[in-house]
Amino acid sequence: MIKNYQISDISVNEINAVHLMCNDELGVDYITEKFLLDSINNDNQIVRIAHNKNKEVIGFSIATIYSEKELNEYLSDKRFDELILPDLKNKKIGITKIVVIKDQFKKKGIGIDLLNDSLRLIEEKKVAIMLGFAWKSKKGVNAKRILERNGFHELIEVKKFWFEESLKENYSCPDCGNPPCGCSAIVFLKKY
């Protein structure tokens, strides 16, 4: 099948389009323009975009590389008491955070391609494990199939995953509205 889109690193010119897509799909200012701008020069932040032949941004993915300490800081408010991970001392951990596709371009394999592309880039950085967080909305678990097709397996459901973060960062949720967000996340794991 001939692909009518390309995947590349985000550029400054695409930040606004990605920010607007994120606002529509994930809640207002869940991902800020500042975060996207900062990620351009951060080797541990991977923001990839899919664009069509007209250079329209039709999807994006965000992944991050963490140390064990950074992962613990990131997860500190997420109620992960029962999450058991392998020994990660002095190891890198990759996290696939987001894959978003515009509605009219969904179910065309773009999300899978973006995830595969991010995984390839993260694997090149020699991570010990990958974690994936799938939003459990009223419609279901948004990235479950994509993650499972890529070798991830479900670990745990974390209730109110974004509760504290939504209050602290003051972003709204597409399901819950204004903070706080009461949605759960399903945590997926892939070992290397």
Secondary structure by P-SEA (a helix, b strand, c coil): cccccccccccccaaaaaaaaaaaccccccccaaaaaaacccccbbbbbbbccccccccbbbbbcccaaaaaaaacccccccccccccccbbbbbbccccccccccccaaaaaaaaaaaaaaaaacccbbbbbbbbcccccccaaaaaaacccccccccccaaaaaaaabbbbcccccccccbbbbbbbbcc
